[in-house]
Amino acid sequence: MSVSFKDIQAARQVLDGQVLRTPMLPAQRLSALTGAEVFVKYENLQPTNAFKERGALNKLSSLTSEQAKLGVIAMSAGNHAQGVAYHAKRLGIPAMIVMPVTTPHVKVESTRAFGANVVLHGETVEQSFARANELAAEKKLTFVHPFDDPLVIAGQGTIAVEMLEDCPELDTLIVPVGGGGMISGMAIAAKAIKPDIDIVGAEAELYPSFHNALRGGNLPIGGPTLAEGIAVKDAGKLTLPIVRDLVSEIILVDEVQLERAVNAFLTLQKTIAEGAGAAGLAAMLARPERFRGKKVGLVLCGGNIDPRLLASVVLRDLERSDRIVAFRFTIPDRPGVLGLISTTLGELGANVLEVEHKRRLLDVPAKGTRLDITVEVRDRAHAEMVFERLNSQGHMKVEMITSEMID
């Protein structure tokens, strides 16, 4: 293999005191949710809120004085960019980062805040990658690859060493998979320490690059995903052989599972995970029987998610779990009717979130109006109880719909 356990041990020496040793803690509420005994490695607590610092620093520390003087360039949709920018600034190395124009604003601004020269180019990672290679050749910059570099792989492998030192009883590691740098390094380290440990990859269903490569499949690749940090179209040349040898399975996770996992980290663990960071938990939600009863280590590898997107994910999960519903009324258009409805909802403990009148509709009587009221309830049973009470009043037509159906 291109990386050995000795390389990972050497990387630990480089990273010692320079990269935060993040906590590895039991997650009782995630255990209750999944049926496994879950432990979480909180890489979202790194200064850049992601694991990428490890590989970036290991690579930067290997530069000659001449290379360091000329500077480095990297291509990234966010977390690798921040890792390179942060440690390049610490080490006094000029850094240029090429990012797709579709990169979340929070990641672009964070990268600039760490002192890097950010170049936004291309709609896709592939277009950004090509531009970064052009600039590297033009300006004689050292390219810091996000995953296909032995030093980067070795740096990421230190995560598994720390996890097994803190929790040696683990029998399974679930690792998010994009280009494969993290899972490759972690698999090499974990198998060297505990040969019988099970290594499982979690890959976005819209970007099944490793799934296709390992199975000879031809699933389509592309599309907007919550897990943009692992939205990679091609498996790494160095990482693919490692994954083929050491990883037992790649589980594909869809967008709903990713949303549920992000929300679970927020609501159950009170911590922030971006889509890619939550992919391991999403794999457990997708295949709970695969992990039931096992001691599972998850890597919450990144927490850089746009706050507005996070708010949307939370609300969507509330709707999905029937805790946000809407009632559509066709009522007489006269004073006091809305007050009666509001009083009833208040008495039943339904919290009103939104009210909308629609008078200019041909399927509503001329002396009537359509009223959509979106409310927060405890659960589906509570929603049904509210609906039955409203419907029993008899003087208006009532329908219960999900809020996303309101037009």
Sequence and secondary structure as in RCSB ss.txt:
>XXXX:A:sequence
MSVSFKDIQAARQVLDGQVLRTPMLPAQRLSALTGAEVFVKYENLQPTNAFKERGALNKLSSLTSEQAKLGVIAM
SAGNHAQGVAYHAKRLGIPAMIVMPVTTPHVKVESTRAFGANVVLHGETVEQSFARANELAAEKKLTFVHPFDDP
LVIAGQGTIAVEMLEDCPELDTLIVPVGGGGMISGMAIAAKAIKPDIDIVGAEAELYPSFHNALRGGNLPIGGPT
LAEGIAVKDAGKLTLPIVRDLVSEIILVDEVQLERAVNAFLTLQKTIAEGAGAAGLAAMLARPERFRGKKVGLVL
CGGNIDPRLLASVVLRDLERSDRIVAFRFTIPDRPGVLGLISTTLGELGANVLEVEHKRRLLDVPAKGTRLDITV
EVRDRAHAEMVFERLNSQGHMKVEMITSEMID
>XXXX:A:secstr
  S HHHHHHHHHHHTTTS    EEE HHHHHHHSSEEEEEEGGGSTTSBTTHHHHHHHHTT  HHHHHH EEEE
 SSHHHHHHHHHHHHHT  EEEEE TTS HHHHHHHHHTT EEEE  SSHHHHHHHHHHHHHHHT EEE SSSSH
HHHHHHHHHHHHHHHH TT  EEEEE SSSHHHHHHHHHHHHH TT EEEEEEETT  HHHHHHHT      S  
S GGG  SS  TTHHHHHHHH  EEEEE HHHHHHHHHHHHHHH     TTTTHHHHHHHH HHHHTTSEEEEEE
 B    HHHHHHHHHHHHHHTTSEEEEEEEEE STTHHHHHHHHHHHTT EEEEEEEE   TTS TTEEEEEEEE
E SSHHHHHHHHHHHHHT SSEEEEE GGG  
